[in-house]
Amino acid sequence: MRKRSLFVMSLGLLMMVFSPFYGGATHLNYWWLGGGAFVLLIGIYDAVMGYRLAAKGKEHSQKHGD
């Protein structure tokens, strides 16, 4: 897994965890919660695409004997 995708996922989780602190006394700030979920999804997408690219490169090297 790439460090960049882990960093992006951690930022998204932090945004989601701290969303109650930016809301009112008993309410969530839904913009922070939704933004954190979006950033988390970007990190997950980046990790999945990194895995797919690594698997494709491994398959290519085994097929061609590199």
C-alpha positions in Angstrom: 0.0 0.0 0.0 1.3 3.4 -0.8 2.0 5.9 1.9 0.0 8.6 0.1 -3.2 6.6 0.2 -2.7 5.8 3.9 -2.1 9.5 4.6 -5.2 10.5 2.7 -7.3 7.9 4.5 -6.0 9.1 7.9 -7.0 12.7 7.0 -10.5 11.6 6.1 -10.9 9.6 9.3 -9.6 12.6 11.4 -12.1 14.9 9.7 -14.9 12.5 10.5 -13.8 12.0 14.1 -13.5 15.8 14.8 -16.8 16.7 13.0 -18.7 16.9 16.4 -16.3 19.5 17.7 -17.1 21.9 14.8 -20.8 21.5 15.1 -23.1 22.9 17.8 -23.3 21.7 21.4 -25.2 18.5 20.5 -25.0 18.4 16.7 -22.6 17.1 14.1 -21.2 19.3 11.4 -22.4 17.4 8.4 -20.1 19.2 6.0 -17.0 18.0 7.9 -18.5 14.5 8.2 -19.3 14.3 4.5 -16.0 15.8 3.5 -14.2 13.3 5.6 -16.1 10.5 4.1 -15.3 11.8 0.6 -11.6 12.1 1.4 -11.6 8.6 2.9 -13.1 7.3 -0.3 -10.4 9.0 -2.4 -7.8 7.3 -0.2 -9.4 3.9 -0.6 -9.7 4.3 -4.3 -6.0 5.2 -4.5 -5.0 2.2 -2.5 -7.2 -0.2 -4.7 -5.8 1.2 -7.9 -2.2 0.8 -6.5 -2.9 -2.8 -5.7 -4.3 -3.4 -9.2 -1.4 -1.7 -10.8 1.1 -3.8 -8.8 -0.7 -7.0 -9.6 -0.8 -6.1 -13.3 2.9 -5.4 -13.3 3.6 -8.7 -11.5 1.5 -10.6 -14.0 3.3 -8.8 -16.9 6.7 -9.7 -15.5 5.8 -13.3 -15.0 4.3 -13.6 -18.5 7.3 -12.1 -20.3 10.0 -13.6 -18.0 11.4 -10.3 -16.8 
